[in-house]
Every structure is written in structure tokens, then in C-alpha cells.
Amino acid sequence: MRFGRIRVGALALGLASFLSVAMVVPGLAAPSVVTVTPSNMQGWFFCNDQTSCAGVATGSLVVGPASPPLGVGSARLPTAGPADGQALILAAYQGTKLADITQLQYSTFVTSGGPPQAIALQFNIDSDLTDGVVNYQGRLVFEPYQSPALGPVVAGQWQTWNALQGKWWGSTGSGSRPITVACPQSSPCTWQQILAQFPNAGIHATAGAVVFKAGSGWTVPFDGNVDALTIGTSAGTTTYNFEPYDKDQCKNGGWQTLKRADGSSFKNQGDCVSYTNTGR
């Protein structure tokens, strides 16, 4: 069964301008949790992926929905229809070989527009980091619905996906891209199959990025969220926790304007800080 194709090449022209300002994290030395908030995006940025990030990005960091896997919030990526494609991007891990990725999982929540669709995980990819070819080579894409062994996409609840156990496909676009030819959207490959065919494949050394994507050809408007991305490499493991605010925003009277996931107000600053730290 085929579903709308995700357009994945729009960022190619616009990414270079972000690389100069985005945080580059080739691999952290020790396990860590990185909290991403509107006041400190930690290098992440929302992007209208249909317009090389030049158009209006509708993504945001929000409270909820329900009880996110980490903290009190998540990243929301709504789309207006088939022509809309929204992304949350981190220009990082450049030059990391796929073979060096030891852990890769994230959680999604579908409010409307699915199933089967849920927010996809993508990498700006290079089929061979050692061959000297440095042109943009598209993305490697994981969509949860294409990996039935991981379970079906279910609306209205948080689900965690072990992407290393799922199936991946190479994005289309101009020219012949090796991973796209070997693993098209119509016939995605397992992670192990990709490593066997492309042992030197990795995240592009200059245009490399980690991308969460919703839309671009999805037949109906979509509303969903993502949280708790964990990326482990030979250099260490990092979990990205998306939050609508942090404990510092509770201070200096900020607690009076912030809300819990259920819309209720805080009693005082300490109540706000405690909720931010624990989700309770």
C-alpha cells in the first residue's frame, strides 16, 4: 500500500546558511540529556521544508499532548495539506558513519491525519564518506508505518520507535543516487541491508543534518508531535528532550503565565520548577 511521498530535497539549497550558526555535534563524549526550549533551541530550528526554509514554519514546542515520554512537552509539526511539509532540523553529526550509530530511537504522537502517517526521522546522507564526492545526495528516511514489525501507528498515544530495527529508503530527486536506487520508497531496506551495501555511508560531511519531517504529499492535514530522540554513537549517547519552557522561565514571575499540560495554573515559582523537572 502506497502513501503520499515525502518531499525531502527542499532543504539542500538552504541548509548551508544555517550551518554557520547551528550547533555542530559530531558525537558527544558521555551520555547526556539535552533540553531544547524556545529560549535555547540547542541548534535545532523549525523549517518550511517546501521552500528551503524560506517560508513560514508552523512547528513549535508545546506542552503535552497527554504525558510525553520526557518532561512536560514535545515538538509539534502540523501541516495544512498535501502541499505542506514541515520539519525540525539539527545540523549536526556531520561525517558520522551509519556503522558507528549504536542507538537510534524517538517517540511520536498522532493527533490527526493518521495513522498510518507519523513524524518521520531523516538524515542528510552520503552513500560513501570516503569517495571524495561531496554533492548533496538526498536523505535517508525512516517512516514508522513501513516497519510493521515495530507495530502499527496508533493515533492518540505516545509510541516509541527503535529506528535501527526498522526500514529506510533513499529520497528521490535529480540524478541517480545510490541509496535511492538500492532502497526506494516502494521497497525500503533494513538498516543492516544498507550497511551491507554501503559500508561507508554516513551523515553528509558538510550538509549533514538530523531531520524530523511531517507532510509533503500526505493526503490530508496532519497534526502530530515528537519527543525523546536518542542518538548513540561510538563517541557517546545523547537524548534530546523538547520542552515548551525550562525552570529558569518559571522565575521572576514567569510562573504566573505558564501552564500545565491540562491548562491549569501554578501555585508559585516552586510549583512551576517542580513541574518542569518532573512533569508532576
N, C-alpha and C positions, 0 to 999 in steps of 0.2 A: 504494500500500500504506500503510495507516494503522497507527500505533503509538500506545502509550498517551500521553495528553495530559499535558503538564507543568502542574501547578498552579502558577500564578505570582503569585497575588494575596495570599497569606497574609502577606507582609511589610508590606503597606500600613499596617496599624494599629500595627505595632511599630517601624517604621523611625524615626519621629520621635524616639523616646527615644534612639536611637543617634547621631543627627545632632549632638547636643550634645557627644559625646565622640569621635566618629570624625573622622579626619583628612579635611579637605576640600581636594581638589586640583583646582582648576578648569582646570589646564593648566600644566605646568612649562615654564620658560623655556629650558631646554637639555636635550639628550639625557642620560639618566641611567638607571642600573640601581638599583632599589630592592629590597633583600634583605629578605624577610619571614620572620621566625623566631618561634618560640613566645615568646621573651623580648622581641621587638619586632615586633608584628604590623603596624606601619605603617598602622594604621587598618582593616585587614581584620578580619573576625570570622566565625566559623562560626555557622551558624544552622539550626535546625529550621524549614524553610520552611512546614511544615504548621500550625505553631502560633504564627505571628507571632514566632518566635524564643524563645517561652516554654518549649518542650520541650527535650529532650536533643538536642544537636547531636553527631553522631558523626564529623564531619570532623576531620582532624588533619594536621599537617605531618610528613612521614616521609622516611626515607632511601629512595632509589630511586623506583619499581622500575626494574630494568635500569639504563640510563645516561640520566638525564634530560637535556634539552637545555641546561640551565644548572645548574652546581653539582652537588651530590650528592643533592638531594632534590626533593620536589614536595608538592602538596596532595592529600590523599586524601579522596574523598567516597563512602563506601559507603552503600547503602540496604538495608533489610531486606525490602522487598517493595513492592507497588503503592501501599500507603497511606503510604509513607515518602517524604519529599522533603527532601534536604539541600543546603545552599548555603554558599558562601563569598562574602562581600559586602564591598564597599568603598563607603562613602557618599562619593562624590566626583564630580568633573566636572559638578557641577550647573550647568545653564544652557548647557552646550556644545551648539552646533548639530551635528546629524549631518553637515551640509555641511562643517564645519570639522574633521572627523576624517579624517586623511590616511593613517593606517596602523592596522591592527587585525588582530592575529593571536595565536594561542596554540597550545599543544601539549597533546595528550591521550594517555592510555594506558588501555586497557581490559583489566582482569584477568579479569572475569567479568560475565555479564549482558548482554553484547553481543558482536558487533555485532547490530543496527545502532546501538544507543544508544552515545553518548559524551557526556561532560560538555558541557552547553550553555552558551553565553555570552548574557547578557541585560542589558538596560538598563531601569531605570525611566524611562518615556518620557513626553514631552508632544508631542502632534501639532502644536502651534503655540505656540512660546515667546512669541509676541508678542500673542496674543489676549486676555490677561488671565484666561484660565481656568486655575485652579491646582489643581483637584481631582486626586486620584490617577487616572491614566489607563492603568494596567497596564504591561506590559513589552513590549519588542521582543526577539524570541527568535531566536537562530541555533542550529540543531541540525545537526551535520555531515552526518548521513545524508540531509538534504533537499537537499544540494548535490552530486549525483553527479558534476558536472564537476570537483569538487575531489578526487575519488577516494573509494573505499569505506572505511568504518570497518573496521579490521583489529584483531583482538584480539592482545595480546602484544607490541605495538611502539609506540614513540612516533610520533605523527603531528602535523604542523603544519598548521593551517587558516588560510588567508587569508580572514577573515570578510567583508571588503569585496567579495570575489568570490563570496560565497555568497548563499543565500536566507534571508529573515527573515519572521517572522509576528508579529502582534499578539496579546497574551494576551486571553482572554475574561474574563467577569466581569459584574457588574451594570452595566446601562446600555449604551448604544451608544457604542463607542469608534472613532473614525475609522479608525485604522490597522488595528484588528481587522476592521472591515467590509471595508476595501480589500485586506487581506493576512491572511486567516485561516490557521489551521494547515493546513487542507486545500489551500490554494492560496497558498503563501508568495511573497513578492516579492523581486526583486533589490534591492540597495542603491540602484542607480540609479533603479529604479521608485519606491521610497519617496521619494527626494529630489525626483523629478519631481512627485509628487502632494502631498508635504508639505515644501515647501522650507524652512519654518521649524521643522520638527520637531527635537527635541533631547532631551537628558537633562534630566529634570524639575528645575526650578529649586530646589525645596525638598525633594522626596522622591527626588532623583536618586541613583542607585546603579549600580555595576557589579556584576554577579552571575554567579557560576558555579553551575550547578544540576545536580543529578542526581536522578532519580526523579519522584515524584508521578504515578502512573498507569503507570509502567513495569512490565510484566507479571511480571518476575522480579527477584529481588535483584540488585543491581548493585555492582560494585567497580571503581573507576577513579580516575585521577589527572589533575592538570592542572598546567602549569608554563609559564613564559616568556610571560606575557601582555605584548604590546607595544601601547601606545596612542599614536598620534601625532596631534597637533592642530596648528593654526596657531601655537600657543604653544610647541611642542616635543614631544619623544618620550620616553616612559618605558617601561621594561621592568620587570615585576615578577617577581622570582626567589624562588620558595618553597623554603625550606630548613628542615631539622629542627633545626639549630643553627648558630651562627656561630663565628668564630675565637675570640671572647672566652670562649666556653663551653669551649674547649679548655684554658684557663688554670686555675691553682690546683688542679691535679689532675683537672680535668674530663675530660681526655683518657682517663683510666683507665676511665670508664664509657660513653663514646660509642663508636659502632661505624661501620664502613664499610657500604656497601650490601650486601656479601657476608657481613656478620656478623662479620668479623674485627676484632680489636682494634688499637689504635695502639701504636707502639713508645714514643712520647714525645710531649711537647707540640708540638714542631716538626712531627712527622709528622702530627698532627691538624690543625694550622693549614694545612699544605701541602695536605692532602686537602680541607679546607673551601674553600680558594681555587681549586683546580684540578680536584677530583674524581678525582685520581690519587694 
